[in-house]
């Protein structure tokens, strides 16, 4: 009998995204996040804090799981297009210091 691996399930509804963000904040699990404010693609990090006030503000760890610095670490909930929860916890496995992305210095996207 073949085991199927579950596919990633990215949530696009604001209330579902907020639930993923709050869970990451509370338990330290990794999330995949898509936001034009961060750049193209999916960024794998975790949530430091979520402040729900007039607008919901999300404070991410400033580095992704590979040690690369995020373009931005503070986002409005409305800037997040989709999010996906992972079971693993945030830690930089191989990188004590953030990596310098030398080949991208001065590049424009």
N, CA, C and O atoms as CSV, one atom per row, in Angstrom:
chain,resi,resn,atom,element,x,y,z
A,1,UNK,N,N,0.837,-1.174,0.000
A,1,UNK,CA,C,0.000,0.000,0.000
A,1,UNK,C,C,0.893,1.251,0.000
A,1,UNK,O,O,1.797,1.371,0.827
A,2,UNK,N,N,0.642,2.149,-0.900
A,2,UNK,CA,C,1.451,3.342,-1.053
A,2,UNK,C,C,0.950,4.453,-0.128
A,2,UNK,O,O,-0.239,4.768,-0.092
A,3,UNK,N,N,1.894,5.038,0.619
A,3,UNK,CA,C,1.548,6.168,1.477
A,3,UNK,C,C,1.634,7.441,0.659
A,3,UNK,O,O,2.607,7.666,-0.061
A,4,UNK,N,N,0.609,8.273,0.776
A,4,UNK,CA,C,0.626,9.561,0.106
A,4,UNK,C,C,1.123,10.623,1.050
A,4,UNK,O,O,0.683,10.709,2.196
A,5,UNK,N,N,2.036,11.427,0.570
A,5,UNK,CA,C,2.496,12.555,1.370
A,5,UNK,C,C,1.460,13.670,1.241
A,5,UNK,O,O,0.967,13.940,0.145
A,6,UNK,N,N,1.132,14.311,2.352
A,6,UNK,CA,C,0.179,15.409,2.253
A,6,UNK,C,C,0.779,16.579,1.480
A,6,UNK,O,O,1.960,16.898,1.621
A,7,UNK,N,N,-0.044,17.197,0.677
A,7,UNK,CA,C,0.398,18.368,-0.071
A,7,UNK,C,C,0.342,19.583,0.837
A,7,UNK,O,O,-0.413,19.609,1.809
A,8,UNK,N,N,1.141,20.582,0.517
A,8,UNK,CA,C,1.098,21.818,1.273
A,8,UNK,C,C,-0.244,22.494,1.039
A,8,UNK,O,O,-0.746,22.541,-0.084
A,9,UNK,N,N,-0.802,23.003,2.092
A,9,UNK,CA,C,-2.100,23.662,1.979
A,9,UNK,C,C,-1.945,25.119,2.387
A,9,UNK,O,O,-1.881,25.441,3.573
A,10,UNK,N,N,-1.885,25.991,1.395
A,10,UNK,CA,C,-1.760,27.415,1.650
A,10,UNK,C,C,-3.140,28.029,1.826
A,10,UNK,O,O,-4.020,27.869,0.981
A,11,UNK,N,N,-3.312,28.734,2.937
A,11,UNK,CA,C,-4.570,29.394,3.246
A,11,UNK,C,C,-4.530,30.816,2.701
A,11,UNK,O,O,-3.507,31.495,2.774
A,12,UNK,N,N,-5.660,31.254,2.153
A,12,UNK,CA,C,-5.733,32.599,1.596
A,12,UNK,C,C,-6.740,33.481,2.324
A,12,UNK,O,O,-6.729,34.701,2.160
A,13,UNK,N,N,-7.602,32.879,3.120
A,13,UNK,CA,C,-8.586,33.641,3.892
A,13,UNK,C,C,-7.897,34.306,5.080
A,13,UNK,O,O,-7.109,33.667,5.776
A,14,UNK,N,N,-8.189,35.584,5.316
A,14,UNK,CA,C,-7.512,36.351,6.372
A,14,UNK,C,C,-7.646,35.703,7.747
A,14,UNK,O,O,-6.682,35.694,8.513
A,15,UNK,N,N,-8.812,35.165,8.074
A,15,UNK,CA,C,-8.990,34.549,9.393
A,15,UNK,C,C,-8.176,33.256,9.519
A,15,UNK,O,O,-7.666,32.953,10.597
A,16,UNK,N,N,-8.052,32.505,8.442
A,16,UNK,CA,C,-7.233,31.287,8.461
A,16,UNK,C,C,-5.741,31.634,8.533
A,16,UNK,O,O,-4.980,30.969,9.235
A,17,UNK,N,N,-5.330,32.672,7.809
A,17,UNK,CA,C,-3.937,33.127,7.870
A,17,UNK,C,C,-3.616,33.578,9.295
A,17,UNK,O,O,-2.564,33.235,9.836
A,18,UNK,N,N,-4.514,34.338,9.895
A,18,UNK,CA,C,-4.302,34.818,11.264
A,18,UNK,C,C,-4.178,33.651,12.239
A,18,UNK,O,O,-3.355,33.706,13.154
A,19,UNK,N,N,-4.963,32.613,12.070
A,19,UNK,CA,C,-4.874,31.430,12.934
A,19,UNK,C,C,-3.503,30.763,12.794
A,19,UNK,O,O,-2.917,30.344,13.793
A,20,UNK,N,N,-2.990,30.662,11.572
A,20,UNK,CA,C,-1.663,30.088,11.328
A,20,UNK,C,C,-0.585,30.936,11.997
A,20,UNK,O,O,0.329,30.407,12.630
A,21,UNK,N,N,-0.697,32.250,11.852
A,21,UNK,CA,C,0.286,33.163,12.439
A,21,UNK,C,C,0.289,33.072,13.962
A,21,UNK,O,O,1.352,33.018,14.581
A,22,UNK,N,N,-0.900,33.056,14.567
A,22,UNK,CA,C,-0.993,32.961,16.024
A,22,UNK,C,C,-0.465,31.631,16.537
A,22,UNK,O,O,0.162,31.580,17.595
A,23,UNK,N,N,-0.709,30.564,15.805
A,23,UNK,CA,C,-0.200,29.255,16.197
A,23,UNK,C,C,1.338,29.250,16.161
A,23,UNK,O,O,1.984,28.712,17.060
A,24,UNK,N,N,1.906,29.850,15.119
A,24,UNK,CA,C,3.364,29.948,15.006
A,24,UNK,C,C,3.934,30.759,16.164
A,24,UNK,O,O,4.954,30.389,16.744
A,25,UNK,N,N,3.282,31.849,16.495
A,25,UNK,CA,C,3.729,32.690,17.607
A,25,UNK,C,C,3.706,31.904,18.918
A,25,UNK,O,O,4.661,31.960,19.694
A,26,UNK,N,N,2.632,31.181,19.161
A,26,UNK,CA,C,2.457,30.474,20.426
A,26,UNK,C,C,3.370,29.257,20.561
A,26,UNK,O,O,3.925,29.014,21.632
A,27,UNK,N,N,3.528,28.490,19.479
A,27,UNK,CA,C,4.248,27.221,19.562
A,27,UNK,C,C,5.621,27.227,18.886
A,27,UNK,O,O,6.380,26.270,19.033
A,28,UNK,N,N,5.950,28.291,18.149
A,28,UNK,CA,C,7.263,28.384,17.514
A,28,UNK,C,C,7.438,27.545,16.267
A,28,UNK,O,O,8.563,27.307,15.827
A,29,UNK,N,N,6.326,27.092,15.688
A,29,UNK,CA,C,6.463,26.291,14.473
A,29,UNK,C,C,6.693,27.178,13.251
A,29,UNK,O,O,6.349,28.360,13.244
A,30,UNK,N,N,7.274,26.585,12.240
A,30,UNK,CA,C,7.631,27.279,11.007
A,30,UNK,C,C,6.391,27.465,10.140
A,30,UNK,O,O,5.490,26.626,10.115
A,31,UNK,N,N,6.374,28.593,9.429
A,31,UNK,CA,C,5.315,28.858,8.460
A,31,UNK,C,C,5.934,29.204,7.117
A,31,UNK,O,O,7.058,29.701,7.043
A,32,UNK,N,N,5.187,28.935,6.064
A,32,UNK,CA,C,5.515,29.425,4.740
A,32,UNK,C,C,4.625,30.627,4.503
A,32,UNK,O,O,3.422,30.559,4.753
A,33,UNK,N,N,5.177,31.704,4.035
A,33,UNK,CA,C,4.395,32.926,3.874
A,33,UNK,C,C,4.671,33.548,2.504
A,33,UNK,O,O,5.816,33.620,2.057
A,34,UNK,N,N,3.608,33.989,1.856
A,34,UNK,CA,C,3.713,34.671,0.564
A,34,UNK,C,C,3.200,36.095,0.744
A,34,UNK,O,O,2.069,36.312,1.179
A,35,UNK,N,N,4.043,37.050,0.406
A,35,UNK,CA,C,3.672,38.456,0.497
A,35,UNK,C,C,4.502,39.244,-0.500
A,35,UNK,O,O,5.727,39.122,-0.516
A,36,UNK,N,N,3.856,40.049,-1.333
A,36,UNK,CA,C,4.616,40.890,-2.260
A,36,UNK,C,C,5.602,41.806,-1.527
A,36,UNK,O,O,6.628,42.185,-2.092
A,37,UNK,N,N,5.303,42.162,-0.281
A,37,UNK,CA,C,6.193,43.023,0.503
A,37,UNK,C,C,7.524,42.340,0.808
A,37,UNK,O,O,8.524,43.017,1.047
A,38,UNK,N,N,7.548,41.005,0.803
A,38,UNK,CA,C,8.778,40.247,1.054
A,38,UNK,C,C,9.529,39.935,-0.226
A,38,UNK,O,O,10.723,39.636,-0.198
A,39,UNK,N,N,8.831,40.004,-1.342
A,39,UNK,CA,C,9.426,39.654,-2.629
A,39,UNK,C,C,8.727,38.436,-3.200
A,39,UNK,O,O,7.809,37.901,-2.579
A,40,UNK,N,N,9.147,37.994,-4.372
A,40,UNK,CA,C,8.504,36.839,-4.999
A,40,UNK,C,C,8.877,35.534,-4.288
A,40,UNK,O,O,9.998,35.378,-3.801
A,41,UNK,N,N,7.944,34.625,-4.237
A,41,UNK,CA,C,8.220,33.305,-3.683
A,41,UNK,C,C,7.605,33.083,-2.315
A,41,UNK,O,O,6.788,33.868,-1.834
A,42,UNK,N,N,8.026,31.989,-1.710
A,42,UNK,CA,C,7.552,31.575,-0.396
A,42,UNK,C,C,8.711,31.727,0.579
A,42,UNK,O,O,9.830,31.304,0.290
A,43,UNK,N,N,8.445,32.323,1.719
A,43,UNK,CA,C,9.475,32.528,2.729
A,43,UNK,C,C,9.142,31.670,3.940
A,43,UNK,O,O,8.018,31.686,4.440
A,44,UNK,N,N,10.143,30.915,4.406
A,44,UNK,CA,C,9.952,29.993,5.512
A,44,UNK,C,C,10.596,30.597,6.757
A,44,UNK,O,O,11.817,30.738,6.834
A,45,UNK,N,N,9.766,30.946,7.719
A,45,UNK,CA,C,10.231,31.589,8.951
A,45,UNK,C,C,9.223,31.295,10.058
A,45,UNK,O,O,8.443,30.348,9.955
A,46,UNK,N,N,9.240,32.092,11.096
A,46,UNK,CA,C,8.277,31.941,12.186
A,46,UNK,C,C,7.864,33.323,12.675
A,46,UNK,O,O,8.455,34.330,12.284
A,47,UNK,N,N,6.858,33.365,13.524
A,47,UNK,CA,C,6.277,34.621,13.988
A,47,UNK,C,C,6.797,34.959,15.381
A,47,UNK,O,O,6.742,34.129,16.288
A,48,UNK,N,N,7.300,36.179,15.547
A,48,UNK,CA,C,7.686,36.673,16.874
A,48,UNK,C,C,6.485,37.186,17.643
A,48,UNK,O,O,6.341,36.920,18.836
A,49,UNK,N,N,5.611,37.932,16.949
A,49,UNK,CA,C,4.472,38.543,17.636
A,49,UNK,C,C,3.393,38.915,16.628
A,49,UNK,O,O,3.669,39.151,15.451
A,50,UNK,N,N,2.164,38.962,17.115
A,50,UNK,CA,C,1.023,39.437,16.336
A,50,UNK,C,C,0.295,40.450,17.212
A,50,UNK,O,O,-0.101,40.136,18.334
A,51,UNK,N,N,0.121,41.652,16.700
A,51,UNK,CA,C,-0.577,42.695,17.448
A,51,UNK,C,C,-1.869,43.009,16.707
A,51,UNK,O,O,-1.861,43.515,15.585
A,52,UNK,N,N,-2.975,42.695,17.365
A,52,UNK,CA,C,-4.283,42.957,16.768
A,52,UNK,C,C,-4.845,44.234,17.368
A,52,UNK,O,O,-5.242,44.277,18.532
A,53,UNK,N,N,-4.869,45.280,16.538
A,53,UNK,CA,C,-5.372,46.585,16.956
A,53,UNK,C,C,-6.222,47.103,15.806
A,53,UNK,O,O,-6.982,46.343,15.204
A,54,UNK,N,N,-6.101,48.381,15.499
A,54,UNK,CA,C,-6.818,48.939,14.354
A,54,UNK,C,C,-6.499,48.125,13.109
A,54,UNK,O,O,-7.388,47.776,12.332
A,55,UNK,N,N,-5.218,47.829,12.931
A,55,UNK,CA,C,-4.762,46.909,11.894
A,55,UNK,C,C,-3.992,45.800,12.593
A,55,UNK,O,O,-3.392,46.020,13.645
A,56,UNK,N,N,-4.009,44.616,12.008
A,56,UNK,CA,C,-3.234,43.518,12.570
A,56,UNK,C,C,-1.826,43.578,11.998
A,56,UNK,O,O,-1.627,43.542,10.784
A,57,UNK,N,N,-0.843,43.671,12.909
A,57,UNK,CA,C,0.558,43.761,12.522
A,57,UNK,C,C,1.254,42.463,12.930
A,57,UNK,O,O,1.082,41.975,14.047
A,58,UNK,N,N,2.039,41.915,12.006
A,58,UNK,CA,C,2.742,40.651,12.219
A,58,UNK,C,C,4.241,40.932,12.242
A,58,UNK,O,O,4.785,41.553,11.328
A,59,UNK,N,N,4.898,40.463,13.303
A,59,UNK,CA,C,6.343,40.601,13.450
A,59,UNK,C,C,6.973,39.225,13.241
A,59,UNK,O,O,6.801,38.318,14.056
A,60,UNK,N,N,7.697,39.087,12.146
A,60,UNK,CA,C,8.367,37.821,11.814
A,60,UNK,C,C,9.784,37.822,12.360
A,60,UNK,O,O,10.336,38.877,12.672
A,61,UNK,N,N,10.381,36.623,12.478
A,61,UNK,CA,C,11.813,36.550,12.731
A,61,UNK,C,C,12.475,37.250,11.548
A,61,UNK,O,O,11.997,37.111,10.422
A,62,UNK,N,N,13.540,37.986,11.759
A,62,UNK,CA,C,14.154,38.727,10.653
A,62,UNK,C,C,14.908,37.861,9.641
A,62,UNK,O,O,15.313,38.347,8.585
A,63,UNK,N,N,15.095,36.569,9.968
A,63,UNK,CA,C,15.814,35.659,9.075
A,63,UNK,C,C,14.956,34.446,8.752
A,63,UNK,O,O,14.149,34.008,9.573
A,64,UNK,N,N,15.133,33.906,7.552
A,64,UNK,CA,C,14.435,32.663,7.216
A,64,UNK,C,C,15.181,31.485,7.844
A,64,UNK,O,O,16.207,31.677,8.498
A,65,UNK,N,N,14.677,30.288,7.651
A,65,UNK,CA,C,15.284,29.111,8.280
A,65,UNK,C,C,16.688,28.798,7.758
A,65,UNK,O,O,17.420,28.036,8.390
A,66,UNK,N,N,17.072,29.369,6.623
A,66,UNK,CA,C,18.417,29.157,6.079
A,66,UNK,C,C,19.398,30.239,6.503
A,66,UNK,O,O,20.575,30.187,6.147
A,67,UNK,N,N,18.919,31.216,7.260
A,67,UNK,CA,C,19.796,32.277,7.730
A,67,UNK,C,C,19.837,33.513,6.853
A,67,UNK,O,O,20.615,34.428,7.123
A,68,UNK,N,N,19.024,33.566,5.813
A,68,UNK,CA,C,18.987,34.746,4.960
A,68,UNK,C,C,18.061,35.800,5.556
A,68,UNK,O,O,16.982,35.481,6.054
A,69,UNK,N,N,18.492,37.054,5.500
A,69,UNK,CA,C,17.702,38.157,6.045
A,69,UNK,C,C,16.491,38.418,5.153
A,69,UNK,O,O,16.609,38.512,3.931
A,70,UNK,N,N,15.323,38.532,5.792
A,70,UNK,CA,C,14.111,38.872,5.053
A,70,UNK,C,C,14.151,40.339,4.649
A,70,UNK,O,O,14.737,41.171,5.342
A,71,UNK,N,N,13.527,40.641,3.531
A,71,UNK,CA,C,13.436,42.013,3.052
A,71,UNK,C,C,12.756,42.904,4.090
A,71,UNK,O,O,13.132,44.060,4.279
A,72,UNK,N,N,11.765,42.352,4.747
A,72,UNK,CA,C,10.986,43.047,5.766
A,72,UNK,C,C,10.610,42.032,6.829
A,72,UNK,O,O,10.377,40.869,6.498
A,73,UNK,N,N,10.543,42.424,8.085
A,73,UNK,CA,C,10.114,41.481,9.114
A,73,UNK,C,C,8.835,41.938,9.820
A,73,UNK,O,O,8.336,41.248,10.708
A,74,UNK,N,N,8.314,43.081,9.433
A,74,UNK,CA,C,7.052,43.579,9.974
A,74,UNK,C,C,6.078,43.753,8.816
A,74,UNK,O,O,6.354,44.482,7.864
A,75,UNK,N,N,4.941,43.078,8.906
A,75,UNK,CA,C,3.928,43.130,7.842
A,75,UNK,C,C,2.555,43.402,8.430
A,75,UNK,O,O,2.274,43.063,9.579
A,76,UNK,N,N,1.713,44.014,7.629
A,76,UNK,CA,C,0.292,44.082,7.965
A,76,UNK,C,C,-0.339,42.773,7.501
A,76,UNK,O,O,0.105,42.186,6.513
A,77,UNK,N,N,-1.348,42.323,8.192
A,77,UNK,CA,C,-2.043,41.097,7.781
A,77,UNK,C,C,-2.536,41.222,6.346
A,77,UNK,O,O,-2.516,40.246,5.595
A,78,UNK,N,N,-2.972,42.401,5.965
A,78,UNK,CA,C,-3.488,42.622,4.607
A,78,UNK,C,C,-2.414,42.488,3.533
A,78,UNK,O,O,-2.744,42.353,2.354
A,79,UNK,N,N,-1.127,42.523,3.916
A,79,UNK,CA,C,-0.035,42.356,2.958
A,79,UNK,C,C,0.293,40.884,2.693
A,79,UNK,O,O,1.055,40.571,1.779
A,80,UNK,N,N,-0.278,39.994,3.485
A,80,UNK,CA,C,0.009,38.566,3.355
A,80,UNK,C,C,-1.029,37.933,2.436
A,80,UNK,O,O,-2.226,37.974,2.723
A,81,UNK,N,N,-0.574,37.356,1.344
A,81,UNK,CA,C,-1.450,36.747,0.348
A,81,UNK,C,C,-1.875,35.345,0.776
A,81,UNK,O,O,-3.035,34.962,0.623
A,82,UNK,N,N,-0.913,34.580,1.319
A,82,UNK,CA,C,-1.218,33.220,1.761
A,82,UNK,C,C,-0.190,32.765,2.784
A,82,UNK,O,O,0.904,33.320,2.886
A,83,UNK,N,N,-0.570,31.739,3.541
A,83,UNK,CA,C,0.333,31.170,4.553
A,83,UNK,C,C,0.052,29.682,4.687
A,83,UNK,O,O,-1.053,29.208,4.427
A,84,UNK,N,N,1.085,28.966,5.099
A,84,UNK,CA,C,1.001,27.519,5.277
A,84,UNK,C,C,1.733,27.158,6.564
A,84,UNK,O,O,2.834,27.652,6.810
A,85,UNK,N,N,1.138,26.308,7.379
A,85,UNK,CA,C,1.767,25.883,8.628
A,85,UNK,C,C,2.588,24.618,8.403
A,85,UNK,O,O,2.192,23.733,7.645
A,86,UNK,N,N,3.725,24.546,9.064
A,86,UNK,CA,C,4.559,23.357,9.082
A,86,UNK,C,C,4.645,22.858,10.524
A,86,UNK,O,O,4.398,23.614,11.464
A,87,UNK,N,N,4.986,21.613,10.690
A,87,UNK,CA,C,5.100,21.042,12.032
A,87,UNK,C,C,6.447,21.333,12.685
A,87,UNK,O,O,6.547,21.384,13.911
A,88,UNK,N,N,7.479,21.524,11.871
A,88,UNK,CA,C,8.818,21.713,12.426
A,88,UNK,C,C,8.933,23.067,13.132
A,88,UNK,O,O,8.177,24.000,12.861
A,89,UNK,N,N,9.899,23.140,14.041
A,89,UNK,CA,C,10.133,24.366,14.790
A,89,UNK,C,C,11.262,25.152,14.154
A,89,UNK,O,O,12.140,24.598,13.492
A,90,UNK,N,N,11.218,26.443,14.368
A,90,UNK,CA,C,12.211,27.346,13.798
A,90,UNK,C,C,13.560,27.145,14.465
A,90,UNK,O,O,13.670,27.177,15.691
A,91,UNK,N,N,14.551,26.944,13.677
A,91,UNK,CA,C,15.927,26.986,14.144
A,91,UNK,C,C,16.822,27.064,12.924
A,91,UNK,O,O,16.508,26.517,11.867
A,92,UNK,N,N,17.918,27.738,13.083
A,92,UNK,CA,C,18.883,27.820,11.999
A,92,UNK,C,C,19.809,26.631,12.155
A,92,UNK,O,O,20.725,26.656,12.976
A,93,UNK,N,N,19.579,25.604,11.382
A,93,UNK,CA,C,20.299,24.350,11.539
A,93,UNK,C,C,21.790,24.464,11.291
A,93,UNK,O,O,22.579,23.904,12.051
A,94,UNK,N,N,22.192,25.158,10.269
A,94,UNK,CA,C,23.595,25.156,9.859
A,94,UNK,C,C,24.248,26.531,9.888
A,94,UNK,O,O,25.414,26.663,9.516
A,95,UNK,N,N,23.532,27.541,10.315
A,95,UNK,CA,C,24.044,28.896,10.170
A,95,UNK,C,C,24.023,29.637,11.496
A,95,UNK,O,O,22.961,30.028,11.982
A,96,UNK,N,N,25.206,29.828,12.082
A,96,UNK,CA,C,25.301,30.600,13.309
A,96,UNK,C,C,25.089,32.079,13.037
A,96,UNK,O,O,24.456,32.777,13.829
A,97,UNK,N,N,25.616,32.555,11.924
A,97,UNK,CA,C,25.499,33.950,11.541
A,97,UNK,C,C,24.667,34.050,10.264
A,97,UNK,O,O,24.671,33.132,9.443
A,98,UNK,N,N,23.954,35.166,10.099
A,98,UNK,CA,C,23.207,35.352,8.846
A,98,UNK,C,C,24.157,35.316,7.660
A,98,UNK,O,O,25.296,35.775,7.745
A,99,UNK,N,N,23.673,34.766,6.555
A,99,UNK,CA,C,24.478,34.673,5.337
A,99,UNK,C,C,24.442,35.990,4.582
A,99,UNK,O,O,23.411,36.660,4.532
A,100,UNK,N,N,25.550,36.349,4.006
A,100,UNK,CA,C,25.593,37.481,3.085
A,100,UNK,C,C,25.323,36.920,1.703
A,100,UNK,O,O,25.958,35.954,1.280
A,101,UNK,N,N,24.400,37.516,1.018
A,101,UNK,CA,C,24.040,37.044,-0.311
A,101,UNK,C,C,24.810,37.869,-1.343
A,101,UNK,O,O,24.240,38.736,-2.005
A,102,UNK,N,N,26.103,37.591,-1.472
A,102,UNK,CA,C,27.011,38.385,-2.288
A,102,UNK,C,C,26.589,38.508,-3.749
A,102,UNK,O,O,26.706,39.583,-4.337
A,103,UNK,N,N,26.100,37.421,-4.337
A,103,UNK,CA,C,25.761,37.473,-5.755
A,103,UNK,C,C,24.514,38.300,-6.031
A,103,UNK,O,O,24.235,38.610,-7.189
A,104,UNK,N,N,23.751,38.668,-4.996
A,104,UNK,CA,C,22.551,39.480,-5.196
A,104,UNK,C,C,22.739,40.928,-4.788
A,104,UNK,O,O,21.829,41.737,-4.971
A,105,UNK,N,N,23.903,41.280,-4.236
A,105,UNK,CA,C,24.129,42.652,-3.823
A,105,UNK,C,C,24.031,43.576,-5.027
A,105,UNK,O,O,24.654,43.342,-6.062
A,106,UNK,N,N,23.251,44.611,-4.875
A,106,UNK,CA,C,23.079,45.579,-5.944
A,106,UNK,C,C,22.085,45.134,-7.013
A,106,UNK,O,O,21.824,45.874,-7.961
A,107,UNK,N,N,21.527,43.925,-6.869
A,107,UNK,CA,C,20.557,43.440,-7.851
A,107,UNK,C,C,19.184,44.035,-7.575
A,107,UNK,O,O,18.823,44.282,-6.424
A,108,UNK,N,N,18.436,44.258,-8.620
A,108,UNK,CA,C,17.080,44.766,-8.493
A,108,UNK,C,C,16.117,43.746,-9.029
A,108,UNK,O,O,16.385,43.090,-10.036
A,109,UNK,N,N,15.006,43.611,-8.366
A,109,UNK,CA,C,13.977,42.644,-8.804
A,109,UNK,C,C,12.776,43.352,-9.314
A,109,UNK,O,O,11.809,42.711,-9.725
